[in-house]
Amino acid sequence: MSYNNNPKGNQWNKVAGGNSNKTETYKVNYEKLNDDNYVKVAEEVLLSFKKEEEDSKNNANNRRNSSFEIVTTTKLRNLLAMISDIYNDVVTPGSTEGNSDKLKADITKRINYLKVKVVYESGREESVKKLVDRANISKHLDDVIKSKSKTDFILFSRYMEALVAYRKFYFKGDK
């Protein structure tokens, strides 16, 4: 089974095996995160992986091997740990400029570096790349970097926590 990043948006196409030209899409559209949608968006991402897993199992009945793989909870928690280090400083008084919501330069530099680490981890492991792409993690980080907002970073952090929670909920047996 192969996965190709579709240029029309952030979606993964699963190319079915055999002589079929059938393509199934596990798409999660990008939505700017807010207090009302971040939990729903995280759940949609993991439900798309659950659908992919079910389809993979069904296809495995017709073929010898199934190649479905999802990022491990451990790997996801490692990403969350990087975010939590920044989060702890963001919620500390003095992390913003004056009384504004704008983060200080040293914290925005760390958020930029976090994006580099996320990209690196995506390059190291295909399952991480699939999650980063499907969950729009880079786009959400870009939103935080652009806004330099304490509120936006806290929301992003909560979104990542929700991804970990739904990963654990929908995929109980972890590696």
RANOR-V267804 format. One record per pair of residues at least 12 apart in sequence whose ideal C-beta (glycine too) atoms are under 7 Angstrom apart, sorted by the first residue. I is the first residue (numbers start at 1). J is the second residue. Records with the same first field share a line. If there is no record, write none. Layout:
I->J, J
This chain:
1->14, 15, 17, 67
2->15
3->130
5->133
10->30, 133, 134, 136
11->25, 27
12->26, 130, 133, 134
13->25
14->26, 52
17->63
24->55
26->48, 51, 52
28->44, 45, 48, 134
30->136, 139
32->143
33->140, 155, 156, 159
35->155
38->155, 158, 159, 162
39->162
41->159
42->159, 162, 163, 166
43->166
45->134, 135, 163
46->163, 166, 167, 170
48->134
49->70
50->170
52->68
53->68
56->68
69->127
70->127, 171
71->127, 128, 131
72->174, 175
73->164, 167, 168, 174
75->125, 128
76->163, 164, 167
77->164
79->118, 121, 160
80->160, 161, 164
82->114, 117
83->114, 157, 160
86->107, 110, 111, 114
87->157
89->107
90->103, 107, 150, 153, 154
95->107, 150
96->150
101->149, 150, 151
102->148, 149
103->148, 149, 150, 153
108->145, 148
111->141, 144, 145, 153
112->145
114->141
115->138, 141
118->132, 137, 138, 141
135->163
140->156, 159
141->156
144->156
